[in-house]
Each structure stands twice: as structure tokens, then as C-alpha cells.
Amino acid sequence: MAGEARAIVLTGNGRSFCSGADLDEVYTADFRDALYGMLHTVTDAPVPVVAAVNGPAIGAGTQLAIAADFRVVAPRARFAVPTARLGLAVDPWTIRRLALLAGNGVARRLLLACDQIEADAALAGGLADLAGTTDEAVAWARQMAELAPLTQAYSKRVLNEVFEPGLDELLGKQLDAAFEGCWVSEDFAEGRLARTEKRPPVFRGR
């Protein structure tokens, strides 16, 4: 491990942590593979990963924040997953991880009602771990970097496997089919067209 990172801090460059995916890119063929490849690179990192959420974390921004092991939130931080406003969908891993971290109620508010969760509510519900700035996040990461890295890597792997077990094969296939169905639906096409035409979408559930 000599010369290698012993902890990682992710933060935004500017007033937002991550304001979401470029919606022009969302509709391209390679977008999902790139997004979920990036998220799982974060979750599979063998060292602690701290997200310093310095501002809004919207859509893919919330996904990036929950892929980290810890979230340190500044007063301006807020989380949102507005996929139902756009006719898009997040994968089962994102939904399960949100529910594990924040609880079923907060996950439902984010996903079904498209509510925004502010920093205080995120801390109260477990979606965030600590209030503070990027400086506090870096200081916390430095403390973790002094701990035994093999123990951390082992513990992280077990936590990921125990609390995020593989879905039952049949259920997994059904959920994957439902997820894919959202991305090829008429509502998906309507969300894209409405954005192009700068009007509210009219979703019909098909």
C-alpha cells in the first residue's frame, strides 16, 4: 500500500456537489454503462471514500454521494432524484442503497414524490453522517488513513456483501426487466421530447 491512497474525498468544484447528469447524454446508448461503472468503482474502492457534499447533489449526484462510504454535508447540501419528473429510472442497486442508508420513508420521498432532502433532514434520517465543510471531510479522511488498510478493506467488503446481498435470481431478472422497460417506454420518449420542446411532459404510464 506504500505510496497509494489510503482514503478518498469526493467533492464538487463550485457551488454544487454534482447537479446531475447532462440530460443530453442521458439519452445516449453508453450513458448507463458509464454511470454505473463509475458508481461501482467508488463502492468497490478498498479504502474509505468520503463524499463532501458542498451543495446540491441532484440525480446522479445523489447516486455518487450514496456510493461513497460516508457523507459530510454543508448547510447548502440537498439531495434529489427527480427521475419520475423525466420518465427516467435508477437501477435497483440505487433504490436499495438509498433505503438502507436513509430509510424506506426518505427513499420513497426522493423516488416517488421527487422531494428534495435538505442537509438537516439528511443528517436526521441517516442519509448524511456529519455536518461540515470539505475541510472537515478531509480531516476525517486523514484520520481514517492512519488506520489499518487491510482491516478497512475487509470490513468494507463484508459490509457491502452483508447489507447489499445479491437479489434472488428470478426477482433480479424481473427488476432488471422493469428497469429496462422504463428506458424504452413511451414515457421515456415523452420526457426527452418535452425537454426538447421546453414544455412539461405528459406521462401516460406506457
C-alpha positions in Angstrom: 0.0 0.0 0.0 3.1 2.3 0.1 2.5 5.4 -2.0 -1.1 4.5 -2.6 -4.2 6.5 -1.4 -5.4 5.3 2.0 -8.7 7.4 1.8 -10.5 9.3 -0.8 -12.6 12.5 -0.6 -15.1 13.4 -3.4 -16.4 17.0 -3.6 -17.8 19.4 -6.1 -15.9 22.1 -7.9 -18.1 25.1 -7.4 -21.4 25.7 -5.6 -22.8 22.2 -6.3 -21.6 18.7 -5.3 -23.0 17.4 -8.6 -26.0 18.9 -10.3 -26.8 15.7 -12.1 -26.1 14.1 -15.4 -26.0 16.0 -18.6 -29.5 15.3 -19.9 -28.3 15.4 -23.5 -26.0 12.5 -22.6 -28.7 10.6 -20.6 -30.4 9.5 -23.8 -27.2 8.1 -25.4 -26.5 4.4 -25.7 -23.4 4.4 -23.5 -24.6 6.6 -20.7 -25.9 4.0 -18.2 -22.8 1.7 -18.6 -20.5 4.7 -17.9 -22.6 5.9 -15.0 -22.9 2.6 -13.2 -19.4 1.6 -14.0 -18.3 4.8 -12.2 -20.5 4.3 -9.2 -19.4 0.8 -8.7 -15.7 1.9 -8.9 -16.5 4.1 -5.9 -18.3 1.4 -3.9 -15.6 -1.2 -4.8 -12.7 1.0 -3.8 -10.8 -0.8 -1.0 -10.3 2.4 1.0 -12.8 4.6 2.8 -14.5 7.1 0.5 -16.0 10.3 1.9 -18.3 12.5 -0.1 -18.0 16.1 0.9 -21.4 17.3 -0.2 -20.8 21.0 -0.6 -24.1 21.8 -2.3 -26.9 20.2 -4.3 -26.5 16.6 -5.2 -29.1 16.0 -7.8 -29.9 12.8 -9.7 -26.6 11.2 -10.5 -25.2 13.5 -7.8 -27.2 11.7 -5.1 -26.1 8.4 -6.6 -22.5 9.4 -6.4 -22.9 10.6 -2.8 -24.5 7.3 -1.7 -21.9 5.3 -3.5 -19.3 6.7 -1.0 -18.9 5.2 2.4 -19.7 8.5 4.2 -21.4 11.8 3.5 -20.3 15.1 5.1 -22.9 17.8 4.3 -22.5 21.5 4.2 -25.5 23.7 5.0 -26.3 24.2 1.3 -26.3 20.4 0.6 -29.5 18.8 -0.6 -30.4 15.6 -2.3 -32.9 14.8 -5.0 -33.6 12.0 -7.5 -36.1 13.6 -10.0 -36.3 10.7 -12.4 -40.1 10.5 -12.2 -40.3 14.0 -13.4 -38.4 13.0 -16.5 -39.6 9.5 -17.3 -36.2 8.0 -16.3 -35.3 5.4 -13.7 -32.5 4.4 -11.4 -31.3 0.8 -11.0 -32.3 -1.5 -8.2 -28.9 -1.0 -6.5 -29.5 2.7 -6.1 -33.0 2.2 -4.7 -31.8 -0.4 -2.2 -28.8 1.6 -1.1 -31.0 4.7 -0.6 -33.4 2.7 1.6 -30.5 1.1 3.6 -28.9 4.5 4.3 -31.8 6.8 4.7 -34.7 4.5 5.5 -37.7 3.5 3.4 -39.6 6.7 4.1 -36.9 9.0 2.9 -36.2 6.8 -0.1 -39.9 7.0 -1.0 -39.9 10.8 -0.7 -36.9 11.0 -3.0 -38.1 8.5 -5.6 -41.9 8.5 -5.6 -42.6 12.2 -4.6 -39.4 13.7 -6.1 -39.0 15.7 -2.9 -35.7 17.3 -2.1 -34.0 16.4 1.2 -32.1 19.2 2.8 -28.9 18.8 4.9 -30.6 18.8 8.3 -33.2 16.1 7.2 -30.4 14.1 5.6 -28.5 14.1 8.9 -31.6 13.2 10.9 -32.5 10.4 8.6 -29.1 8.8 8.2 -28.5 9.8 4.6 -25.6 12.0 5.9 -23.1 11.2 8.6 -21.6 14.5 9.6 -22.3 18.2 9.2 -19.3 20.2 7.9 -17.3 21.6 5.0 -14.8 19.9 2.7 -12.1 20.7 5.3 -13.9 18.6 7.9 -14.3 15.8 5.4 -10.6 15.9 4.6 -9.7 15.9 8.3 -12.0 12.9 8.9 -10.4 11.1 5.9 -6.9 11.8 7.2 -7.9 10.1 10.5 -9.1 7.1 8.6 -6.0 7.0 6.5 -4.0 6.3 9.7 -5.9 3.0 10.4 -5.1 -0.5 9.2 -5.9 -0.6 5.5 -6.3 -4.4 5.2 -8.8 -4.4 8.0 -10.7 -1.5 6.4 -10.8 -3.2 3.0 -12.0 -6.4 4.6 -14.7 -4.7 6.7 -15.9 -2.7 3.8 -16.2 -5.7 1.6 -18.1 -7.7 4.2 -20.4 -4.7 4.9 -21.2 -4.4 1.2 -21.9 -8.1 0.8 -23.9 -8.5 4.0 -26.1 -5.4 3.7 -26.3 -5.3 0.0 -26.7 -9.0 -0.9 -27.4 -10.2 -4.4 -31.0 -10.2 -5.3 -32.8 -13.5 -5.8 -32.1 -14.6 -9.3 -35.7 -14.5 -10.5 -36.5 -11.3 -8.7 -33.3 -9.8 -10.0 -34.3 -10.6 -13.6 -37.8 -9.2 -13.1 -36.4 -5.9 -11.6 -33.9 -5.7 -14.4 -36.6 -6.1 -17.0 -38.7 -3.4 -15.2 -35.7 -1.1 -15.1 -35.0 -1.6 -18.8 -38.7 -1.2 -19.6 -38.6 2.4 -18.2 -35.8 3.3 -20.6 -37.6 2.0 -23.7 -41.1 3.3 -22.8 -43.3 5.9 -24.4 -42.9 8.0 -21.2 -39.1 7.9 -21.6 -39.6 9.3 -25.2 -42.1 11.8 -24.0 -39.7 13.1 -21.3 -37.0 13.5 -23.9 -39.4 15.3 -26.4 -40.8 17.6 -23.7 -37.3 18.7 -22.7 -36.5 19.4 -26.4 -39.8 21.4 -26.8 -39.3 23.1 -23.4 -42.7 22.1 -22.0 -43.9 19.9 -19.1 -44.1 16.2 -20.0 -47.4 14.4 -20.2 -46.8 10.8 -19.0 -49.3 8.1 -19.8 -47.8 5.1 -18.0 -46.7 3.2 -21.1 
